[in-house]
Amino acid sequence: MATSNFSLPRNNHLRTAHISRRPPPSVAASFQDFKIGKNPASKRAVKLAESISHMLNLQIEKTIQKSIETSNSNVSSFKEKHDTPTTSPKENISSKWREIHGSGDWDGILDPLHPWLRREIVKYGEFAQATYDAFDFDSYSEFCGSCRYNRSRLFEKLGLTTSGYAVTKYIYAMSQIDLPQWLEKSRLVDSWSSDSNWIGFVAVSDDAESERIGRRDIVVSWRGTVAPAEWYDNMQSDLEPIGQGDSKVERGFLSIYASKCDTSRYNTSSASEQVMTEVKRLINHYNKLGQKVSLTITGHSLGGALGLLNAYEAAKNFPALPISVLSFAAPRVGNIAFRDELYQMGVKTLRVTLKQDVVPRMPGIVFNEGLQRFDDITGTLEWVYTHVGVELKVDVRSSPYLKKGLNLIGFHMLETYLHLVDGYHSSNSGFRMDSKRDVALVNKDCDMLVDELRIPPNWYQLANKGLVQNHHGRWVKPERDPEDIPSPTAESHANAINMLLPN
Amino acid sequence: MATSNFSLPRNNHLRTAHISRRPPPSVAASFQDFKIGKNPASKRAVKLAESISHMLNLQIEKTIQKSIETSNSNVSSFKEKHDTPTTSPKENISSKWREIHGSGDWDGILDPLHPWLRREIVKYGEFAQATYDAFDFDSYSEFCGSCRYNRSRLFEKLGLTTSGYAVTKYIYAMSQIDLPQWLEKSRLVDSWSSDSNWIGFVAVSDDAESERIGRRDIVVSWRGTVAPAEWYDNMQSDLEPIGQGDSKVERGFLSIYASKCDTSRYNTSSASEQVMTEVKRLINHYNKLGQKVSLTITGHSLGGALGLLNAYEAAKNFPALPISVLSFAAPRVGNIAFRDELYQMGVKTLRVTLKQDVVPRMPGIVFNEGLQRFDDITGTLEWVYTHVGVELKVDVRSSPYLKKGLNLIGFHMLETYLHLVDGYHSSNSGFRMDSKRDVALVNKDCDMLVDELRIPPNWYQLANKGLVQNHHGRWVKPERDPEDIPSPTAESHANAINMLLPN
């Protein structure tokens, strides 16, 4: 066990530098074609994608069609893996928790990746994944855009009861500027909300987990976008000031984070207000008990961007609180002053990126199908966005389980990231073949696993899309369990009486 | 009850005439675009489709996007329907069974449609639908192309136990000429079969049902293709002789019906031989018992075409046997001599068509995506194909439950046909609002129901595509139940000892 790899220099040196590369507009405009599938344009799209991948040095292999044999020796052990546990025994990491959360800017524990850090990254990543797995994407559901389960059942429903955390609060967001590709909306008139989406949750570690990790940990998990095709419209075209200084952040992200409306059911307060109120409540509660408290913010894609805004605000409000951000596939959010201010306030950010994923690489890229005038937007875009924090970069080529052909959606999926982190040892070594996480999870919502594994693509789905047969044999959509129906009053009431605190 | 509508003239007059309309090649070549969805070409495809629909007088309305309200008064009763039975009480129709099966060429019982005939059409249509519902389409399954259940469990698994029939034999088919778009094939090397597909079944009525319908009824149900996009490649480019006279049929259909191969596991005998052997066995069995026997052949799309070949062969072999064909959305199969020979042999064919479905309307149309040179094929096509039998034409506009916008797949789906037959009263009256069949079934594999009904499109799907979590929490594909694994030896053995005969 390589705890000897821990070293603790306190320098603020950042080890990643990024050169913005902008694709020629004529090529980039065709990104909309990539929404994959067997459509007539797909061959053309693949060709374009290949040339882009070449330009950007993404090192994506061409797709080769073949029939499936279990010839790959790395893969042939896959079936033997079926009868092994999916997690490692939990170790007490309390002595090192500050380093794991970036007190030394992860110097010396990223490459090779310390096993304790790896497991914590996966742990938080699964909180981020939970915001996708429980999200109601069904536009024929009156609850489209909400969480399918109430917060006390969320972890149970997703198999996360052993995480050692309990959800204390759901967060909802809306946007006052028009970001139609962001909001998942019911097609029904009488829906639970016409303007808000469930955007994440706050959770807190229980006693046993707090003991193991050395402090009471508050987690905020932000939901992102699932696929580049759903990516933000013209969200990156404008910078807005944040705070008192020169810091500026992208207008669209800020709008989702800070919008509210008196006539809204779920956003009479903004996501920002909701999350800050809850974090404050939890800090006060545990401070009164004399406990050490930390704040860990996680999110994938858009969720990573919202997480940075959340960290900025929390650092302003709670200067003494250890705050770290663990983001996956996050785009750039703000300008250099924003980044510097985060550093000055001591916010520690570990940014997990995937070499072949274009989202964290290209500022301003717009995958939106509806967008007609890509050139106009990139043309006016100010190239001032900068990344924040330390980067952990994984590579799709490292895993023998993954297809290497171009797959813009698969390369961006959080489950692909978690698989690669779980198999990551160091930048110059191969995939950890004794990694334990279930490989099948990768294909939940994409087609990334090699055919030899025989895991169908996009397999995460409900039986008959939730329809069930009634006693007459008719197929009907059952009512949602009343306790899983989002209710703003029930939620604020619960908070008022301090329900759901694990202590 | 309108049994008074029965009239029994014995004329052989056929009441339908068809004028072949060939779309201009430049337009028809774009049919491949219609595989719908959100692909970039879809707007263009919809425009082309609209102009074709105009040319062909299909009377398809333009799609109008709107949010969903239950404003349609016809539809608002949908929820009330939830608590009603899906079937009518069964009546004894033994006195009229010959008319129902076309002895009078359905004269006087088609318009208005006699309720007994309507229910029998739906009954047989559900046997045809069963061949889709139980088919393993999963290309990642080693059993892709087979039936998911063995024949003794098929009806139980599909909720057809009350049909009064029992399956006695499965039929498998292969094709010696290259019809790649026809065969559903596993991507795995070690699959159950590399050349054969499950193509249908033989079933026979039990004692109670035989009593009700006036004779022992042997059913052959042929599986077709699900969507126009899977439609036959250059199957219609050649006519082959059948029988001793001038009769000719399309070469591709005949190849599927009659191909066999010594090295094949499931087609050492052809579909033709399998089905004829079984029908002969059943006829002998029930003749020995002194029972009246009929043969009813059903199928949708390609299945309807195979059914006609089957009827032709059966009529040659069993001249005294009452044989009827009930086809849905079937294309033209053979030349005029083929049709006339069928008539002379007394085969009765009721052909259900849907006004907006292009498959039965246009001979030789090729929906195949892979096809590049549509013009060449239609150019050389001999326009000699003719329809057989009496037509019952339903109209998508008659049902308030259905979307009216262009939907080539939805218009061709058997469930759409069954819904419209169930609601059909006569050519000049509206939809039977007291029809009992479950409307939700229409959307199983397409998007045809109006949004107000809130039935998601394409809802017929397995939970997590059949993956289940093992005791470690890993997602794995369970082995197929051994008794549901197709086994040629078990099947022939079962037949040898006369198993599964309901009498």
Interface residues (C-beta under 8 A of the other chain):
Chain A: Q32 D33 K35 G37 K38 N39 P40 A41 S67 I68 E69 K81 H82 D83 T84 P85 T86 D138 Y140 G159 R187 L188 V189 E369 D438 A440 L441 D451 R454 I455 P456 N458 W459 Y460 Q461 L462 A463 N464 K465 G466 L467 Q469 N470 H472 G473 R474 W475 V476 K477
Chain B: Q32 D33 K35 G37 K38 N39 P40 A41 S67 I68 E69 K81 H82 D83 T84 P85 T86 D138 Y140 G159 R187 L188 V189 E369 D438 A440 L441 D451 R454 I455 P456 N458 W459 Y460 Q461 L462 A463 N464 K465 G466 L467 Q469 N470 H472 G473 R474 W475 V476 K477
